[in-house]
Amino acid sequence: MSGFSKGRLTTPLIRTTTGHRPASWEEAFDCVVSRLKEQIEKHGPHAFGMFSCSKTTNELNYTAQKFVRSVVGCNNIDSCNRT
């Protein structure tokens, strides 16, 4: 892994009550999905928002807005395009 810092994480970590523990990528993604669903059920989709970067590609910005609108179910997405 040339060019990477020796302190760089190479596996995902999941927060526990006692700290963090290593996890597989599949487990980490499942954790993110379940916690996102939990928060949407608890607070509603409009409690979620995303800020997208104007310096990224149009394709990535499109994917971000599609995720927020289709998956989360809200229109709370913005970027710094106006600056």
RASUL-V441655 format. One line per field, one symbol per residue. ss: DSSP state (H for helix, E for strand, C for the rest). A space follows every 50 residues. Layout:
# RASUL-V441655
ss->???
This chain:
# RASUL-V441655
ss->CCCCCCCCCCCEEEEECCEEEEECHHHHHHHHHHHHHHHHHHHCHHHCCE EECCCCCHHHHHHHHHHHHHHHCCCCEEECCCC
